[in-house]
Amino acid sequence: MRWIDVASEMEAGHSNGLEVEVAGVALLLRRIDGGIFALSATCPHHAAWLSQGRFGDGRVFCPRHGGVFDLATGRRIAGPFCPD
């Protein structure tokens, strides 16, 4: 695997995260506790843009159906069943 620069550290620190496209994949970058994490920019349940959801406690809340995902791991915490 090779490293690909996709944004500056300052850009990734935006309060709603930063959406970027890498090799045809939409990612959401978000700063948590000094680290920058990346996960799919869209909810796997119905492809809602997660950057339009709420953020809090290291989680993102899907704006469409209330899914909740851990920003550091991408794991589904609550909401409709869908892949992590």
Phi and psi restraints in degrees (range 20) as a CNS / XPLOR table:
assign (resid 1 and name C) (resid 2 and name N)
       (resid 2 and name CA) (resid 2 and name C) 1.0 -114.2 20.0 2
assign (resid 2 and name N) (resid 2 and name CA)
       (resid 2 and name C) (resid 3 and name N) 1.0 154.7 20.0 2
assign (resid 2 and name C) (resid 3 and name N)
       (resid 3 and name CA) (resid 3 and name C) 1.0 -81.3 20.0 2
assign (resid 3 and name N) (resid 3 and name CA)
       (resid 3 and name C) (resid 4 and name N) 1.0 136.1 20.0 2
assign (resid 3 and name C) (resid 4 and name N)
       (resid 4 and name CA) (resid 4 and name C) 1.0 -127.0 20.0 2
assign (resid 4 and name N) (resid 4 and name CA)
       (resid 4 and name C) (resid 5 and name N) 1.0 117.4 20.0 2
assign (resid 4 and name C) (resid 5 and name N)
       (resid 5 and name CA) (resid 5 and name C) 1.0 -72.0 20.0 2
assign (resid 5 and name N) (resid 5 and name CA)
       (resid 5 and name C) (resid 6 and name N) 1.0 128.4 20.0 2
assign (resid 5 and name C) (resid 6 and name N)
       (resid 6 and name CA) (resid 6 and name C) 1.0 -121.6 20.0 2
assign (resid 6 and name N) (resid 6 and name CA)
       (resid 6 and name C) (resid 7 and name N) 1.0 -16.6 20.0 2
assign (resid 6 and name C) (resid 7 and name N)
       (resid 7 and name CA) (resid 7 and name C) 1.0 -166.8 20.0 2
assign (resid 7 and name N) (resid 7 and name CA)
       (resid 7 and name C) (resid 8 and name N) 1.0 162.0 20.0 2
assign (resid 7 and name C) (resid 8 and name N)
       (resid 8 and name CA) (resid 8 and name C) 1.0 -79.6 20.0 2
assign (resid 8 and name N) (resid 8 and name CA)
       (resid 8 and name C) (resid 9 and name N) 1.0 161.8 20.0 2
assign (resid 8 and name C) (resid 9 and name N)
       (resid 9 and name CA) (resid 9 and name C) 1.0 -60.7 20.0 2
assign (resid 9 and name N) (resid 9 and name CA)
       (resid 9 and name C) (resid 10 and name N) 1.0 -37.2 20.0 2
assign (resid 9 and name C) (resid 10 and name N)
       (resid 10 and name CA) (resid 10 and name C) 1.0 -66.7 20.0 2
assign (resid 10 and name N) (resid 10 and name CA)
       (resid 10 and name C) (resid 11 and name N) 1.0 -41.5 20.0 2
assign (resid 10 and name C) (resid 11 and name N)
       (resid 11 and name CA) (resid 11 and name C) 1.0 -62.5 20.0 2
assign (resid 11 and name N) (resid 11 and name CA)
       (resid 11 and name C) (resid 12 and name N) 1.0 -40.7 20.0 2
assign (resid 11 and name C) (resid 12 and name N)
       (resid 12 and name CA) (resid 12 and name C) 1.0 -71.5 20.0 2
assign (resid 12 and name N) (resid 12 and name CA)
       (resid 12 and name C) (resid 13 and name N) 1.0 -15.0 20.0 2
assign (resid 12 and name C) (resid 13 and name N)
       (resid 13 and name CA) (resid 13 and name C) 1.0 -85.5 20.0 2
assign (resid 13 and name N) (resid 13 and name CA)
       (resid 13 and name C) (resid 14 and name N) 1.0 4.8 20.0 2
assign (resid 13 and name C) (resid 14 and name N)
       (resid 14 and name CA) (resid 14 and name C) 1.0 -57.4 20.0 2
assign (resid 14 and name N) (resid 14 and name CA)
       (resid 14 and name C) (resid 15 and name N) 1.0 143.7 20.0 2
assign (resid 14 and name C) (resid 15 and name N)
       (resid 15 and name CA) (resid 15 and name C) 1.0 -61.8 20.0 2
assign (resid 15 and name N) (resid 15 and name CA)
       (resid 15 and name C) (resid 16 and name N) 1.0 -29.0 20.0 2
assign (resid 15 and name C) (resid 16 and name N)
       (resid 16 and name CA) (resid 16 and name C) 1.0 -98.2 20.0 2
assign (resid 16 and name N) (resid 16 and name CA)
       (resid 16 and name C) (resid 17 and name N) 1.0 12.7 20.0 2
assign (resid 16 and name C) (resid 17 and name N)
       (resid 17 and name CA) (resid 17 and name C) 1.0 79.2 20.0 2
assign (resid 17 and name N) (resid 17 and name CA)
       (resid 17 and name C) (resid 18 and name N) 1.0 -179.7 20.0 2
assign (resid 17 and name C) (resid 18 and name N)
       (resid 18 and name CA) (resid 18 and name C) 1.0 -133.4 20.0 2
assign (resid 18 and name N) (resid 18 and name CA)
       (resid 18 and name C) (resid 19 and name N) 1.0 126.3 20.0 2
assign (resid 18 and name C) (resid 19 and name N)
       (resid 19 and name CA) (resid 19 and name C) 1.0 -89.3 20.0 2
assign (resid 19 and name N) (resid 19 and name CA)
       (resid 19 and name C) (resid 20 and name N) 1.0 131.2 20.0 2
assign (resid 19 and name C) (resid 20 and name N)
       (resid 20 and name CA) (resid 20 and name C) 1.0 -135.9 20.0 2
assign (resid 20 and name N) (resid 20 and name CA)
       (resid 20 and name C) (resid 21 and name N) 1.0 159.4 20.0 2
assign (resid 20 and name C) (resid 21 and name N)
       (resid 21 and name CA) (resid 21 and name C) 1.0 -115.9 20.0 2
assign (resid 21 and name N) (resid 21 and name CA)
       (resid 21 and name C) (resid 22 and name N) 1.0 128.4 20.0 2
assign (resid 21 and name C) (resid 22 and name N)
       (resid 22 and name CA) (resid 22 and name C) 1.0 -130.2 20.0 2
assign (resid 22 and name N) (resid 22 and name CA)
       (resid 22 and name C) (resid 23 and name N) 1.0 119.3 20.0 2
assign (resid 22 and name C) (resid 23 and name N)
       (resid 23 and name CA) (resid 23 and name C) 1.0 51.2 20.0 2
assign (resid 23 and name N) (resid 23 and name CA)
       (resid 23 and name C) (resid 24 and name N) 1.0 40.7 20.0 2
assign (resid 23 and name C) (resid 24 and name N)
       (resid 24 and name CA) (resid 24 and name C) 1.0 80.8 20.0 2
assign (resid 24 and name N) (resid 24 and name CA)
       (resid 24 and name C) (resid 25 and name N) 1.0 6.7 20.0 2
assign (resid 24 and name C) (resid 25 and name N)
       (resid 25 and name CA) (resid 25 and name C) 1.0 -114.0 20.0 2
assign (resid 25 and name N) (resid 25 and name CA)
       (resid 25 and name C) (resid 26 and name N) 1.0 128.1 20.0 2
assign (resid 25 and name C) (resid 26 and name N)
       (resid 26 and name CA) (resid 26 and name C) 1.0 -82.5 20.0 2
assign (resid 26 and name N) (resid 26 and name CA)
       (resid 26 and name C) (resid 27 and name N) 1.0 124.6 20.0 2
assign (resid 26 and name C) (resid 27 and name N)
       (resid 27 and name CA) (resid 27 and name C) 1.0 -121.0 20.0 2
assign (resid 27 and name N) (resid 27 and name CA)
       (resid 27 and name C) (resid 28 and name N) 1.0 152.1 20.0 2
assign (resid 27 and name C) (resid 28 and name N)
       (resid 28 and name CA) (resid 28 and name C) 1.0 -112.3 20.0 2
assign (resid 28 and name N) (resid 28 and name CA)
       (resid 28 and name C) (resid 29 and name N) 1.0 120.6 20.0 2
assign (resid 28 and name C) (resid 29 and name N)
       (resid 29 and name CA) (resid 29 and name C) 1.0 -100.0 20.0 2
assign (resid 29 and name N) (resid 29 and name CA)
       (resid 29 and name C) (resid 30 and name N) 1.0 138.4 20.0 2
assign (resid 29 and name C) (resid 30 and name N)
       (resid 30 and name CA) (resid 30 and name C) 1.0 -149.7 20.0 2
assign (resid 30 and name N) (resid 30 and name CA)
       (resid 30 and name C) (resid 31 and name N) 1.0 137.6 20.0 2
assign (resid 30 and name C) (resid 31 and name N)
       (resid 31 and name CA) (resid 31 and name C) 1.0 -84.7 20.0 2
assign (resid 31 and name N) (resid 31 and name CA)
       (resid 31 and name C) (resid 32 and name N) 1.0 132.7 20.0 2
assign (resid 31 and name C) (resid 32 and name N)
       (resid 32 and name CA) (resid 32 and name C) 1.0 -138.8 20.0 2
assign (resid 32 and name N) (resid 32 and name CA)
       (resid 32 and name C) (resid 33 and name N) 1.0 123.0 20.0 2
assign (resid 32 and name C) (resid 33 and name N)
       (resid 33 and name CA) (resid 33 and name C) 1.0 48.4 20.0 2
assign (resid 33 and name N) (resid 33 and name CA)
       (resid 33 and name C) (resid 34 and name N) 1.0 43.2 20.0 2
assign (resid 33 and name C) (resid 34 and name N)
       (resid 34 and name CA) (resid 34 and name C) 1.0 85.7 20.0 2
assign (resid 34 and name N) (resid 34 and name CA)
       (resid 34 and name C) (resid 35 and name N) 1.0 -10.9 20.0 2
assign (resid 34 and name C) (resid 35 and name N)
       (resid 35 and name CA) (resid 35 and name C) 1.0 -104.6 20.0 2
assign (resid 35 and name N) (resid 35 and name CA)
       (resid 35 and name C) (resid 36 and name N) 1.0 159.8 20.0 2
assign (resid 35 and name C) (resid 36 and name N)
       (resid 36 and name CA) (resid 36 and name C) 1.0 -114.0 20.0 2
assign (resid 36 and name N) (resid 36 and name CA)
       (resid 36 and name C) (resid 37 and name N) 1.0 127.6 20.0 2
assign (resid 36 and name C) (resid 37 and name N)
       (resid 37 and name CA) (resid 37 and name C) 1.0 -119.1 20.0 2
assign (resid 37 and name N) (resid 37 and name CA)
       (resid 37 and name C) (resid 38 and name N) 1.0 153.3 20.0 2
assign (resid 37 and name C) (resid 38 and name N)
       (resid 38 and name CA) (resid 38 and name C) 1.0 -126.5 20.0 2
assign (resid 38 and name N) (resid 38 and name CA)
       (resid 38 and name C) (resid 39 and name N) 1.0 138.2 20.0 2
assign (resid 38 and name C) (resid 39 and name N)
       (resid 39 and name CA) (resid 39 and name C) 1.0 -145.1 20.0 2
assign (resid 39 and name N) (resid 39 and name CA)
       (resid 39 and name C) (resid 40 and name N) 1.0 173.3 20.0 2
assign (resid 39 and name C) (resid 40 and name N)
       (resid 40 and name CA) (resid 40 and name C) 1.0 -55.3 20.0 2
assign (resid 40 and name N) (resid 40 and name CA)
       (resid 40 and name C) (resid 41 and name N) 1.0 138.0 20.0 2
assign (resid 40 and name C) (resid 41 and name N)
       (resid 41 and name CA) (resid 41 and name C) 1.0 -75.8 20.0 2
assign (resid 41 and name N) (resid 41 and name CA)
       (resid 41 and name C) (resid 42 and name N) 1.0 -14.2 20.0 2
assign (resid 41 and name C) (resid 42 and name N)
       (resid 42 and name CA) (resid 42 and name C) 1.0 -119.9 20.0 2
assign (resid 42 and name N) (resid 42 and name CA)
       (resid 42 and name C) (resid 43 and name N) 1.0 145.9 20.0 2
assign (resid 42 and name C) (resid 43 and name N)
       (resid 43 and name CA) (resid 43 and name C) 1.0 -66.8 20.0 2
assign (resid 43 and name N) (resid 43 and name CA)
       (resid 43 and name C) (resid 44 and name N) 1.0 133.7 20.0 2
assign (resid 43 and name C) (resid 44 and name N)
       (resid 44 and name CA) (resid 44 and name C) 1.0 -72.0 20.0 2
assign (resid 44 and name N) (resid 44 and name CA)
       (resid 44 and name C) (resid 45 and name N) 1.0 -10.3 20.0 2
assign (resid 44 and name C) (resid 45 and name N)
       (resid 45 and name CA) (resid 45 and name C) 1.0 -75.8 20.0 2
assign (resid 45 and name N) (resid 45 and name CA)
       (resid 45 and name C) (resid 46 and name N) 1.0 -53.9 20.0 2
assign (resid 45 and name C) (resid 46 and name N)
       (resid 46 and name CA) (resid 46 and name C) 1.0 -143.6 20.0 2
assign (resid 46 and name N) (resid 46 and name CA)
       (resid 46 and name C) (resid 47 and name N) 1.0 27.7 20.0 2
assign (resid 46 and name C) (resid 47 and name N)
       (resid 47 and name CA) (resid 47 and name C) 1.0 58.9 20.0 2
assign (resid 47 and name N) (resid 47 and name CA)
       (resid 47 and name C) (resid 48 and name N) 1.0 31.3 20.0 2
assign (resid 47 and name C) (resid 48 and name N)
       (resid 48 and name CA) (resid 48 and name C) 1.0 -72.3 20.0 2
assign (resid 48 and name N) (resid 48 and name CA)
       (resid 48 and name C) (resid 49 and name N) 1.0 146.4 20.0 2
assign (resid 48 and name C) (resid 49 and name N)
       (resid 49 and name CA) (resid 49 and name C) 1.0 -75.2 20.0 2
assign (resid 49 and name N) (resid 49 and name CA)
       (resid 49 and name C) (resid 50 and name N) 1.0 114.9 20.0 2
assign (resid 49 and name C) (resid 50 and name N)
       (resid 50 and name CA) (resid 50 and name C) 1.0 -66.5 20.0 2
assign (resid 50 and name N) (resid 50 and name CA)
       (resid 50 and name C) (resid 51 and name N) 1.0 -24.4 20.0 2
assign (resid 50 and name C) (resid 51 and name N)
       (resid 51 and name CA) (resid 51 and name C) 1.0 -64.9 20.0 2
assign (resid 51 and name N) (resid 51 and name CA)
       (resid 51 and name C) (resid 52 and name N) 1.0 -17.3 20.0 2
assign (resid 51 and name C) (resid 52 and name N)
       (resid 52 and name CA) (resid 52 and name C) 1.0 -90.1 20.0 2
assign (resid 52 and name N) (resid 52 and name CA)
       (resid 52 and name C) (resid 53 and name N) 1.0 -1.1 20.0 2
assign (resid 52 and name C) (resid 53 and name N)
       (resid 53 and name CA) (resid 53 and name C) 1.0 -88.0 20.0 2
assign (resid 53 and name N) (resid 53 and name CA)
       (resid 53 and name C) (resid 54 and name N) 1.0 -173.8 20.0 2
assign (resid 53 and name C) (resid 54 and name N)
       (resid 54 and name CA) (resid 54 and name C) 1.0 -93.3 20.0 2
assign (resid 54 and name N) (resid 54 and name CA)
       (resid 54 and name C) (resid 55 and name N) 1.0 151.9 20.0 2
assign (resid 54 and name C) (resid 55 and name N)
       (resid 55 and name CA) (resid 55 and name C) 1.0 -121.4 20.0 2
assign (resid 55 and name N) (resid 55 and name CA)
       (resid 55 and name C) (resid 56 and name N) 1.0 142.3 20.0 2
assign (resid 55 and name C) (resid 56 and name N)
       (resid 56 and name CA) (resid 56 and name C) 1.0 179.5 20.0 2
assign (resid 56 and name N) (resid 56 and name CA)
       (resid 56 and name C) (resid 57 and name N) 1.0 145.2 20.0 2
assign (resid 56 and name C) (resid 57 and name N)
       (resid 57 and name CA) (resid 57 and name C) 1.0 53.6 20.0 2
assign (resid 57 and name N) (resid 57 and name CA)
       (resid 57 and name C) (resid 58 and name N) 1.0 38.0 20.0 2
assign (resid 57 and name C) (resid 58 and name N)
       (resid 58 and name CA) (resid 58 and name C) 1.0 72.0 20.0 2
assign (resid 58 and name N) (resid 58 and name CA)
       (resid 58 and name C) (resid 59 and name N) 1.0 20.7 20.0 2
assign (resid 58 and name C) (resid 59 and name N)
       (resid 59 and name CA) (resid 59 and name C) 1.0 -128.6 20.0 2
assign (resid 59 and name N) (resid 59 and name CA)
       (resid 59 and name C) (resid 60 and name N) 1.0 158.5 20.0 2
assign (resid 59 and name C) (resid 60 and name N)
       (resid 60 and name CA) (resid 60 and name C) 1.0 -120.6 20.0 2
assign (resid 60 and name N) (resid 60 and name CA)
       (resid 60 and name C) (resid 61 and name N) 1.0 137.5 20.0 2
assign (resid 60 and name C) (resid 61 and name N)
       (resid 61 and name CA) (resid 61 and name C) 1.0 -107.9 20.0 2
assign (resid 61 and name N) (resid 61 and name CA)
       (resid 61 and name C) (resid 62 and name N) 1.0 117.2 20.0 2
assign (resid 61 and name C) (resid 62 and name N)
       (resid 62 and name CA) (resid 62 and name C) 1.0 -60.2 20.0 2
assign (resid 62 and name N) (resid 62 and name CA)
       (resid 62 and name C) (resid 63 and name N) 1.0 133.1 20.0 2
assign (resid 62 and name C) (resid 63 and name N)
       (resid 63 and name CA) (resid 63 and name C) 1.0 -74.4 20.0 2
assign (resid 63 and name N) (resid 63 and name CA)
       (resid 63 and name C) (resid 64 and name N) 1.0 -13.6 20.0 2
assign (resid 63 and name C) (resid 64 and name N)
       (resid 64 and name CA) (resid 64 and name C) 1.0 -94.9 20.0 2
assign (resid 64 and name N) (resid 64 and name CA)
       (resid 64 and name C) (resid 65 and name N) 1.0 -52.6 20.0 2
assign (resid 64 and name C) (resid 65 and name N)
       (resid 65 and name CA) (resid 65 and name C) 1.0 -126.7 20.0 2
assign (resid 65 and name N) (resid 65 and name CA)
       (resid 65 and name C) (resid 66 and name N) 1.0 13.3 20.0 2
assign (resid 65 and name C) (resid 66 and name N)
       (resid 66 and name CA) (resid 66 and name C) 1.0 78.2 20.0 2
assign (resid 66 and name N) (resid 66 and name CA)
       (resid 66 and name C) (resid 67 and name N) 1.0 15.2 20.0 2
assign (resid 66 and name C) (resid 67 and name N)
       (resid 67 and name CA) (resid 67 and name C) 1.0 -64.1 20.0 2
assign (resid 67 and name N) (resid 67 and name CA)
       (resid 67 and name C) (resid 68 and name N) 1.0 147.4 20.0 2
assign (resid 67 and name C) (resid 68 and name N)
       (resid 68 and name CA) (resid 68 and name C) 1.0 -124.9 20.0 2
assign (resid 68 and name N) (resid 68 and name CA)
       (resid 68 and name C) (resid 69 and name N) 1.0 130.0 20.0 2
assign (resid 68 and name C) (resid 69 and name N)
       (resid 69 and name CA) (resid 69 and name C) 1.0 -127.7 20.0 2
assign (resid 69 and name N) (resid 69 and name CA)
       (resid 69 and name C) (resid 70 and name N) 1.0 141.1 20.0 2
assign (resid 69 and name C) (resid 70 and name N)
       (resid 70 and name CA) (resid 70 and name C) 1.0 -74.6 20.0 2
assign (resid 70 and name N) (resid 70 and name CA)
       (resid 70 and name C) (resid 71 and name N) 1.0 123.3 20.0 2
assign (resid 70 and name C) (resid 71 and name N)
       (resid 71 and name CA) (resid 71 and name C) 1.0 -68.4 20.0 2
assign (resid 71 and name N) (resid 71 and name CA)
       (resid 71 and name C) (resid 72 and name N) 1.0 -28.7 20.0 2
assign (resid 71 and name C) (resid 72 and name N)
       (resid 72 and name CA) (resid 72 and name C) 1.0 -78.3 20.0 2
assign (resid 72 and name N) (resid 72 and name CA)
       (resid 72 and name C) (resid 73 and name N) 1.0 -30.4 20.0 2
assign (resid 72 and name C) (resid 73 and name N)
       (resid 73 and name CA) (resid 73 and name C) 1.0 -116.8 20.0 2
assign (resid 73 and name N) (resid 73 and name CA)
       (resid 73 and name C) (resid 74 and name N) 1.0 -19.4 20.0 2
assign (resid 73 and name C) (resid 74 and name N)
       (resid 74 and name CA) (resid 74 and name C) 1.0 81.0 20.0 2
assign (resid 74 and name N) (resid 74 and name CA)
       (resid 74 and name C) (resid 75 and name N) 1.0 -0.5 20.0 2
assign (resid 74 and name C) (resid 75 and name N)
       (resid 75 and name CA) (resid 75 and name C) 1.0 -69.9 20.0 2
assign (resid 75 and name N) (resid 75 and name CA)
       (resid 75 and name C) (resid 76 and name N) 1.0 142.2 20.0 2
assign (resid 75 and name C) (resid 76 and name N)
       (resid 76 and name CA) (resid 76 and name C) 1.0 -74.2 20.0 2
assign (resid 76 and name N) (resid 76 and name CA)
       (resid 76 and name C) (resid 77 and name N) 1.0 130.0 20.0 2
assign (resid 76 and name C) (resid 77 and name N)
       (resid 77 and name CA) (resid 77 and name C) 1.0 -103.2 20.0 2
assign (resid 77 and name N) (resid 77 and name CA)
       (resid 77 and name C) (resid 78 and name N) 1.0 -37.9 20.0 2
assign (resid 77 and name C) (resid 78 and name N)
       (resid 78 and name CA) (resid 78 and name C) 1.0 -156.6 20.0 2
assign (resid 78 and name N) (resid 78 and name CA)
       (resid 78 and name C) (resid 79 and name N) 1.0 169.6 20.0 2
assign (resid 78 and name C) (resid 79 and name N)
       (resid 79 and name CA) (resid 79 and name C) 1.0 101.4 20.0 2
assign (resid 79 and name N) (resid 79 and name CA)
       (resid 79 and name C) (resid 80 and name N) 1.0 -168.4 20.0 2
assign (resid 79 and name C) (resid 80 and name N)
       (resid 80 and name CA) (resid 80 and name C) 1.0 -61.3 20.0 2
assign (resid 80 and name N) (resid 80 and name CA)
       (resid 80 and name C) (resid 81 and name N) 1.0 148.8 20.0 2
assign (resid 80 and name C) (resid 81 and name N)
       (resid 81 and name CA) (resid 81 and name C) 1.0 -64.4 20.0 2
assign (resid 81 and name N) (resid 81 and name CA)
       (resid 81 and name C) (resid 82 and name N) 1.0 130.3 20.0 2
assign (resid 81 and name C) (resid 82 and name N)
       (resid 82 and name CA) (resid 82 and name C) 1.0 -162.7 20.0 2
assign (resid 82 and name N) (resid 82 and name CA)
       (resid 82 and name C) (resid 83 and name N) 1.0 164.3 20.0 2
assign (resid 82 and name C) (resid 83 and name N)
       (resid 83 and name CA) (resid 83 and name C) 1.0 -65.9 20.0 2
assign (resid 83 and name N) (resid 83 and name CA)
       (resid 83 and name C) (resid 84 and name N) 1.0 153.4 20.0 2
